[in-house]
Amino acid sequence: MEKGVCSYKLSELANLRSGDKGDMANIGVVARHPDIFPYLKSRLTAEVVQEYFYHLIDPSVRDTPCVNRYELPGTHALNFVLPHSLGGGGVASLRFDPLGKAYGQMLADLEITEIPNISK
């Protein structure tokens, strides 16, 4: 895999979709092109996503590995599950927005580095 010098927002490299169930959010990340997927797999780890959402994960679990990443074979996609990230979720949460529907948009701003120039 060629190492590049460019940086891109995740939204430039992938489509994202997110949702929730109870106190758990999930984020789907689908590469915009199959050639980009290896870079997403290597740069977008469960640890990176957990660090990005650190401030939203329940303090009792945020310092242990809790975000899970799943590959979706044949789709050039990843799915991230973020347990304990919605303050209880739905009506149990005191947060202004207790649902995970915006998490994909939040992750879309993550900068992915060391990517070759994809504008060729």
Steps between C-alpha positions, in 0.01 A plus 500: 500500500647830388550756775395850400546853624140621467237542771126473446190528710344158536194630311719547193602132510181330616126520545385474860175398663422464868226390735431384852338235715467565870830636634695380196582687179628352177672668208530351152790620283494406131803583282415720202729282286642151559856635471441719807384216723848372600584849629179515700571156648849602610425854622147472638545262790272439797755686713489808275119507511494452877743788546292721268180431701676481838299792641170320426583156639393419857787591736482158668613326177672766290852409612465136393463379141125509437449600135475202265579508128355250256592453135216432260650261240439586136368850574815706565336605825563512873248511783586645840298423812532749786342361818426730794520807278151648520463583870249219545333559163155627405280607789754374759754764396525856626702603192367758259522243217489147648500321164791383283364626170748790485810293583573428132500873424731560795746232388489638143723788616780268617821569310659195339869552425773345283269431206620525139352774283154369400415794274701352210 
